[in-house]
């Protein structure tokens, strides 16, 4: 809120010397970009974190499932009908 106040005050200021400081257009563009980037950060950060956690969880579950299937097939000496292989 203080940032927007400062940007507004600098836009309202009357400049006598054009070579000094930034133009009003560049100050306005900077203020808009800053506000939109702040909005995007707070809006999408949680979404990106949750998506990343879901991806990591799926990858780790798939690796665990493949490992479990491999270990179960190695340890089990039964066929589909339940008769043990000798």
PyMOL commands that set and color helices and strands:
alter all, ss='L'
color gray80, all
select helices_A, chain A and resi 2-12+24-75
alter helices_A, ss='H'
color red, helices_A
deselect
rebuild
show_as cartoon
